[in-house]
Amino acid sequence: MEKLTHRQQEFLSRFLDLYREERDNLHYTVVARRLGVGNVTAYEMLRLLEQRGLVEATYQLPEEPRGPGRATVLFRPTPLAARLLDQLAGGNADAEEWETVKARILRQLEAGKPRGYETLLAELLARAPDQCSELTYAAEMIATIILTLCSLQERIKTQGLLRRLRALLGAGDLELSVLAGLSMGLSIVEGVNRQVADLLLTQSERLQSTVLALSAENRRRLASFTREALRIVEW
């Protein structure tokens, strides 16, 4: 990939922050207004970044078209965008965000243990597929897998299911790719919520590629998070 200029890096970084804040695809005029640049500048920069594989354009048809109607072009960053910015920052760009994300998910797991995880699971279903940060995406997908295992263990009264998974993964470096395969396997288990099953199936390939693309440091972070999450929910 051709090296980004400082101006392009700054625009991409601010666009990524804006997308994470809004959690939705963005029209170029919104990007222009929020980033304090002209509409033409924002549009041309987004198209340039799209050519580099860092931004993806989607097209939204009018809800109530009058006449032929025209599709609205919206933009979102690709997973490559977050990874590139992380590399340019020496691998530590998302360290602060990661600590916040990890603490939030683990806190929700602790809080949900007495009364169930329906609310947390619903949040993850709505949020995980659109995550741009690869590390956050992987953590939320792994949390979804763990909560799905929780629901199975409770229903079939199988003792120690999560404990055996933790033993399988080992106490040292986790073979995190095992979880991507587990995601696909759980999607076809009878009794798994249909919405959850669809998410696990459609996201298994992305989860696999995301985990493989993480830096060694981020893999260690994710492994530590996974072991801690399993410890919290295990019974």
Backbone hydrogen bonds in HBPLUS format (Angstrom, degrees):
<---DONOR---> <-ACCEPTOR-->    atom                        ^
c    i                          cat <-CA-CA->   ^        H-A-AA   ^      H-
h    n   atom  resd res      DA  || num        DHA   H-A  angle D-A-AA Bond
n    s   type  num  typ     dist DA aas  dist angle  dist       angle   num
A0009-GLN N   A0005-THR O   2.91 MM   4  6.19 160.8  1.94 155.7 161.0     1
A0010-GLU N   A0006-HIS O   2.94 MM   4  6.14 161.4  1.98 150.0 154.8     2
A0011-PHE N   A0007-ARG O   2.99 MM   4  6.19 160.6  2.03 147.2 152.5     3
A0012-LEU N   A0008-GLN O   2.93 MM   4  6.08 166.4  1.94 150.6 154.5     4
A0013-SER N   A0009-GLN O   2.88 MM   4  6.06 159.3  1.93 150.1 156.0     5
A0014-ARG N   A0010-GLU O   3.02 MM   4  6.21 162.4  2.05 150.1 154.3     6
A0015-PHE N   A0011-PHE O   2.84 MM   4  6.00 154.8  1.90 151.1 159.1     7
A0016-LEU N   A0012-LEU O   2.87 MM   4  6.02 154.4  1.93 147.0 153.8     8
A0017-ASP N   A0013-SER O   3.05 MM   4  6.32 156.8  2.10 144.4 150.3     9
A0018-LEU N   A0014-ARG O   2.95 MM   4  6.15 155.1  2.01 144.1 150.9    10
A0019-TYR N   A0015-PHE O   2.89 MM   4  6.14 157.4  1.94 149.5 155.3    11
A0020-ARG N   A0016-LEU O   3.00 MM   4  6.23 160.2  2.04 150.2 155.2    12
A0021-GLU N   A0017-ASP O   2.99 MM   4  6.20 145.1  2.11 141.5 151.4    13
A0022-GLU N   A0018-LEU O   2.91 MM   4  6.14 162.8  1.94 154.6 158.4    14
A0023-ARG N   A0019-TYR O   2.64 MM   4  5.44 149.0  1.74 147.7 157.0    15
A0026-LEU N   A0075-PHE O   2.86 MM  49  5.10 171.8  1.87 144.3 145.3    16
A0075-PHE N   A0026-LEU O   2.72 MM  49  5.10 158.8  1.76 134.5 141.0    17
A0030-VAL N   A0027-HIS O   3.01 MM   3  5.39 127.6  2.29 107.6 120.8    18
A0031-VAL N   A0027-HIS O   3.10 MM   4  6.50 159.7  2.14 153.2 159.4    19
A0032-ALA N   A0028-TYR O   2.84 MM   4  6.03 158.6  1.88 145.3 151.3    20
A0033-ARG N   A0029-THR O   2.99 MM   4  6.16 161.5  2.03 142.2 146.6    21
A0034-ARG N   A0030-VAL O   2.94 MM   4  6.09 170.9  1.95 155.5 158.0    22
A0035-LEU N   A0031-VAL O   2.88 MM   4  5.86 150.0  1.97 149.1 157.0    23
A0036-GLY N   A0032-ALA O   2.89 MM   4  5.73 115.8  2.31 136.0 149.5    24
A0037-VAL N   A0032-ALA O   2.95 MM   5  4.90 156.6  2.01 139.8 144.9    25
A0042-ALA N   A0038-GLY O   2.96 MM   4  6.21 164.5  1.99 155.6 159.2    26
A0043-TYR N   A0039-ASN O   2.94 MM   4  6.14 165.7  1.96 151.8 155.8    27
A0044-GLU N   A0040-VAL O   2.92 MM   4  6.04 171.0  1.93 154.5 157.2    28
A0045-MET N   A0041-THR O   2.95 MM   4  6.03 155.4  2.01 146.9 154.1    29
A0046-LEU N   A0042-ALA O   2.95 MM   4  6.09 158.9  1.99 149.1 154.9    30
A0047-ARG N   A0043-TYR O   2.98 MM   4  6.21 157.3  2.03 150.1 156.4    31
A0048-LEU N   A0044-GLU O   2.96 MM   4  6.13 151.0  2.05 141.6 149.6    32
A0049-LEU N   A0045-MET O   2.93 MM   4  6.17 161.7  1.97 150.4 155.0    33
A0050-GLU N   A0046-LEU O   2.86 MM   4  6.04 139.0  2.03 138.1 150.2    34
A0051-GLN N   A0047-ARG O   3.06 MM   4  6.36 149.3  2.16 142.8 149.4    35
A0052-ARG N   A0048-LEU O   3.25 MM   4  6.64 135.9  2.46 136.7 148.4    36
A0054-LEU N   A0049-LEU O   2.93 MM   5  5.30 156.2  1.99 163.8 156.2    37
A0053-GLY N   A0050-GLU O   2.99 MM   3  5.10 159.1  2.03 106.2 112.5    38
A0078-THR N   A0054-LEU O   3.02 MM  24  5.25 162.3  2.06 121.7 122.7    39
A0056-GLU N   A0076-ARG O   2.74 MM  20  5.40 168.7  1.76 168.4 172.3    40
A0076-ARG N   A0056-GLU O   2.99 MM  20  5.40 146.7  2.11 148.3 158.6    41
A0058-THR N   A0074-LEU O   2.77 MM  16  5.22 163.8  1.80 151.6 156.4    42
A0074-LEU N   A0058-THR O   2.81 MM  16  5.22 168.2  1.82 154.4 158.2    43
A0060-GLN N   A0072-THR O   2.82 MM  12  5.03 165.1  1.84 144.5 149.2    44
A0072-THR N   A0060-GLN O   2.76 MM  12  5.03 169.5  1.77 144.3 143.5    45
A0081-ALA N   A0078-THR O   2.95 MM   3  5.48 142.9  2.09 113.3 122.9    46
A0083-ARG N   A0079-PRO O   3.32 MM   4  6.60 162.1  2.35 148.8 154.0    47
A0084-LEU N   A0080-LEU O   2.85 MM   4  5.98 158.4  1.90 151.3 156.8    48
A0085-LEU N   A0081-ALA O   3.06 MM   4  6.29 168.2  2.08 153.6 156.3    49
A0086-ASP N   A0082-ALA O   2.99 MM   4  6.10 151.2  2.07 142.0 150.4    50
A0087-GLN N   A0083-ARG O   2.96 MM   4  6.21 153.9  2.03 145.7 152.4    51
A0088-LEU N   A0084-LEU O   2.90 MM   4  6.19 157.4  1.95 152.1 158.5    52
A0089-ALA N   A0085-LEU O   3.03 MM   4  6.18 135.0  2.24 137.4 148.6    53
A0089-ALA N   A0086-ASP O   3.22 MM   3  5.15 130.2  2.48  91.7 104.8    54
A0091-GLY N   A0086-ASP O   2.63 MM   5  4.85 153.8  1.69 157.4 151.0    55
A0090-GLY N   A0087-GLN O   3.04 MM   3  5.11 159.0  2.08 108.7 111.2    56
A0095-ALA N   A0092-ASN O   3.22 MM   3  5.20 169.3  2.24 107.8 110.6    57
A0098-TRP N   A0094-ASP O   2.76 MM   4  5.83 156.7  1.81 152.4 159.6    58
A0099-GLU N   A0095-ALA O   3.13 MM   4  6.38 158.5  2.18 149.0 152.9    59
A0100-THR N   A0096-GLU O   3.32 MM   4  6.61 154.6  2.38 144.9 151.1    60
A0101-VAL N   A0097-GLU O   2.89 MM   4  6.19 164.2  1.92 157.5 161.8    61
A0102-LYS N   A0098-TRP O   2.79 MM   4  5.89 176.2  1.79 162.0 163.4    62
A0103-ALA N   A0099-GLU O   3.07 MM   4  6.06 164.4  2.09 139.3 144.2    63
A0104-ARG N   A0100-THR O   2.99 MM   4  6.16 154.8  2.06 145.6 152.8    64
A0105-ILE N   A0101-VAL O   3.01 MM   4  6.29 169.2  2.03 161.8 162.7    65
A0106-LEU N   A0102-LYS O   3.01 MM   4  6.14 173.2  2.01 158.5 160.8    66
A0107-ARG N   A0103-ALA O   2.93 MM   4  5.90 151.7  2.01 140.9 149.2    67
A0108-GLN N   A0104-ARG O   2.95 MM   4  6.18 154.1  2.02 147.3 154.3    68
A0109-LEU N   A0105-ILE O   2.92 MM   4  6.20 149.3  2.01 148.2 157.1    69
A0110-GLU N   A0106-LEU O   3.00 MM   4  6.25 157.6  2.05 146.7 152.1    70
A0111-ALA N   A0107-ARG O   2.92 MM   4  6.14 163.4  1.95 149.8 154.5    71
A0112-GLY N   A0108-GLN O   2.92 MM   4  5.95 146.7  2.03 141.6 149.9    72
A0113-LYS N   A0110-GLU O   3.41 MM   3  5.52 150.7  2.50 100.6 108.5    73
A0116-GLY N   A0112-GLY O   2.68 MM   4  5.10 139.1  1.85 167.4 162.8    74
A0121-LEU N   A0117-TYR O   2.90 MM   4  6.00 165.9  1.92 158.0 162.3    75
A0122-ALA N   A0118-GLU O   3.01 MM   4  6.18 155.2  2.07 145.8 152.3    76
A0123-GLU N   A0119-THR O   3.06 MM   4  6.36 153.9  2.13 147.7 154.6    77
A0124-LEU N   A0120-LEU O   2.96 MM   4  6.26 160.3  2.00 153.9 159.0    78
A0125-LEU N   A0121-LEU O   2.93 MM   4  6.14 157.6  1.98 150.5 156.4    79
A0126-ALA N   A0122-ALA O   3.16 MM   4  6.35 151.0  2.25 143.2 150.0    80
A0127-ARG N   A0123-GLU O   2.95 MM   4  6.04 144.2  2.08 146.6 157.1    81
A0128-ALA N   A0124-LEU O   2.88 MM   4  5.37 162.8  1.91 142.6 148.5    82
A0130-ASP N   A0127-ARG O   3.19 MM   3  5.86 140.1  2.36 119.9 129.4    83
A0131-GLN N   A0128-ALA O   3.10 MM   3  5.33 168.5  2.11 115.7 119.2    84
A0137-TYR N   A0133-SER O   2.89 MM   4  6.04 162.7  1.92 153.7 159.3    85
A0138-ALA N   A0134-GLU O   2.93 MM   4  6.10 164.4  1.96 148.0 151.7    86
A0139-ALA N   A0135-LEU O   3.02 MM   4  6.22 159.7  2.06 147.3 152.8    87
A0140-GLU N   A0136-THR O   2.94 MM   4  6.14 161.4  1.97 154.4 158.9    88
A0141-MET N   A0137-TYR O   2.94 MM   4  6.15 154.9  2.01 151.8 159.0    89
A0142-ILE N   A0138-ALA O   2.91 MM   4  6.07 157.9  1.96 148.1 154.4    90
A0143-ALA N   A0139-ALA O   2.90 MM   4  6.10 153.2  1.97 144.1 151.9    91
A0144-THR N   A0140-GLU O   3.02 MM   4  6.21 147.8  2.12 137.0 145.4    92
A0145-ILE N   A0141-MET O   2.98 MM   4  6.32 153.7  2.05 147.8 154.5    93
A0146-ILE N   A0142-ILE O   2.93 MM   4  6.20 162.3  1.97 152.2 156.6    94
A0147-LEU N   A0143-ALA O   2.96 MM   4  6.16 158.6  2.00 148.4 153.9    95
A0148-THR N   A0144-THR O   2.95 MM   4  6.14 147.0  2.06 143.5 152.7    96
A0149-LEU N   A0145-ILE O   2.98 MM   4  6.31 154.8  2.05 149.1 155.7    97
A0150-CYS N   A0146-ILE O   2.93 MM   4  6.25 147.4  2.04 142.3 152.0    98
A0151-SER N   A0147-LEU O   3.04 MM   4  6.34 153.7  2.11 144.1 149.5    99
A0152-LEU N   A0148-THR O   3.11 MM   4  6.44 151.8  2.19 146.1 153.6   100
A0153-GLN N   A0149-LEU O   2.89 MM   4  6.09 163.1  1.91 153.9 158.6   101
A0154-GLU N   A0150-CYS O   3.00 MM   4  6.19 157.9  2.05 150.7 156.1   102
A0155-ARG N   A0151-SER O   3.10 MM   4  6.20 153.6  2.17 139.1 146.1   103
A0156-ILE N   A0152-LEU O   2.92 MM   4  6.03 174.7  1.92 161.6 162.4   104
A0157-LYS N   A0153-GLN O   2.98 MM   4  5.49 115.9  2.41 130.8 142.2   105
A0164-ARG N   A0160-GLY O   2.89 MM   4  6.05 154.1  1.96 150.5 155.9   106
A0165-LEU N   A0161-LEU O   3.10 MM   4  6.41 147.5  2.21 139.9 149.0   107
A0166-ARG N   A0162-LEU O   2.94 MM   4  6.22 159.9  1.98 149.1 153.7   108
A0167-ALA N   A0163-ARG O   2.99 MM   4  6.25 150.1  2.08 142.3 150.7   109
A0168-LEU N   A0164-ARG O   2.86 MM   4  6.07 150.4  1.94 143.1 151.5   110
A0169-LEU N   A0165-LEU O   2.94 MM   4  6.22 155.4  2.00 152.6 158.5   111
A0170-GLY N   A0166-ARG O   3.10 MM   4  6.28 133.0  2.33 135.3 147.2   112
A0170-GLY N   A0167-ALA O   3.21 MM   3  5.06 129.9  2.47  90.5 103.8   113
A0178-VAL N   A0175-GLU O   3.00 MM   3  5.88 160.4  2.04 124.8 130.0   114
A0179-LEU N   A0176-LEU O   2.96 MM   3  5.57 141.2  2.11 114.1 123.1   115
A0180-ALA N   A0177-SER O   3.14 MM   3  5.26 128.8  2.42  98.2 110.9   116
A0181-GLY N   A0177-SER O   3.35 MM   4  6.76 157.6  2.41 150.0 154.6   117
A0182-LEU N   A0178-VAL O   2.94 MM   4  6.20 149.6  2.03 143.5 153.1   118
A0183-SER N   A0179-LEU O   2.88 MM   4  6.07 143.8  2.01 140.1 149.1   119
A0184-MET N   A0180-ALA O   3.34 MM   4  6.73 155.4  2.41 145.1 148.8   120
A0185-GLY N   A0181-GLY O   3.01 MM   4  6.29 160.0  2.05 148.3 154.4   121
A0186-LEU N   A0182-LEU O   2.86 MM   4  6.02 162.5  1.89 155.8 159.0   122
A0187-SER N   A0183-SER O   3.29 MM   4  6.44 137.6  2.48 137.7 148.0   123
A0187-SER N   A0184-MET O   3.20 MM   3  5.25 130.9  2.45  95.2 108.2   124
A0188-ILE N   A0185-GLY O   3.27 MM   3  5.91 161.2  2.31 114.2 119.0   125
A0189-VAL N   A0186-LEU O   3.15 MM   3  5.14 165.4  2.17 106.2 110.7   126
A0192-VAL N   A0189-VAL O   3.35 MM   3  6.03 167.6  2.36 135.8 136.4   127
A0197-ALA N   A0193-ASN O   2.81 MM   4  6.06 162.1  1.84 158.0 164.0   128
A0198-ASP N   A0194-ARG O   2.92 MM   4  6.12 158.3  1.97 148.2 153.3   129
A0199-LEU N   A0195-GLN O   3.14 MM   4  6.38 157.0  2.19 142.8 148.6   130
A0200-LEU N   A0196-VAL O   2.92 MM   4  6.20 167.7  1.94 159.5 162.3   131
A0201-LEU N   A0197-ALA O   2.96 MM   4  6.13 155.3  2.03 149.1 155.6   132
A0202-THR N   A0198-ASP O   2.95 MM   4  6.06 173.0  1.95 153.1 155.3   133
A0203-GLN N   A0199-LEU O   2.94 MM   4  5.85 146.0  2.06 149.3 157.5   134
A0207-LEU N   A0203-GLN O   2.85 MM   4  6.01 161.4  1.88 157.4 163.1   135
A0208-GLN N   A0204-SER O   2.99 MM   4  6.18 158.7  2.03 146.0 151.4   136
A0209-SER N   A0205-GLU O   3.01 MM   4  6.30 169.0  2.03 154.6 156.4   137
A0210-THR N   A0206-ARG O   2.79 MM   4  5.89 153.8  1.86 150.3 158.4   138
A0211-VAL N   A0207-LEU O   2.97 MM   4  6.10 169.7  1.98 153.7 155.6   139
A0212-LEU N   A0208-GLN O   3.12 MM   4  6.33 162.7  2.16 149.7 154.5   140
A0213-ALA N   A0209-SER O   3.06 MM   4  6.14 138.0  2.24 137.6 148.0   141
A0213-ALA N   A0210-THR O   3.11 MM   3  5.16 127.2  2.40  96.0 109.9   142
A0214-LEU N   A0211-VAL O   3.32 MM   3  5.40 150.8  2.41 100.3 108.5   143
A0219-ARG N   A0215-SER O   2.89 MM   4  6.17 149.3  1.98 152.9 162.2   144
A0220-ARG N   A0216-ALA O   3.06 MM   4  6.32 151.7  2.14 144.0 151.1   145
A0221-ARG N   A0217-GLU O   2.99 MM   4  6.32 153.7  2.06 145.0 152.7   146
A0222-LEU N   A0218-ASN O   2.90 MM   4  6.08 161.2  1.94 145.4 150.2   147
A0223-ALA N   A0219-ARG O   2.83 MM   4  5.99 155.0  1.89 146.8 154.0   148
A0224-SER N   A0220-ARG O   2.97 MM   4  6.12 163.9  2.00 149.9 153.6   149
A0225-PHE N   A0221-ARG O   2.99 MM   4  6.23 159.6  2.03 148.1 154.0   150
A0226-THR N   A0222-LEU O   2.91 MM   4  6.11 159.2  1.95 148.7 154.0   151
A0227-ARG N   A0223-ALA O   3.05 MM   4  6.31 163.6  2.07 153.2 156.5   152
A0228-GLU N   A0224-SER O   3.04 MM   4  6.24 159.0  2.09 147.9 153.9   153
A0229-ALA N   A0225-PHE O   2.83 MM   4  6.05 159.0  1.88 154.2 160.3   154
A0230-LEU N   A0226-THR O   2.98 MM   4  6.16 161.2  2.01 150.4 155.1   155
A0231-ARG N   A0227-ARG O   2.99 MM   4  6.18 151.4  2.07 142.4 150.6   156
A0232-ILE N   A0228-GLU O   3.05 MM   4  6.30 151.9  2.13 147.2 153.9   157
A0233-VAL N   A0229-ALA O   3.22 MM   4  6.48 165.4  2.24 153.9 155.8   158
A0234-GLU N   A0230-LEU O   2.95 MM   4  5.71 134.9  2.16 144.0 154.4   159
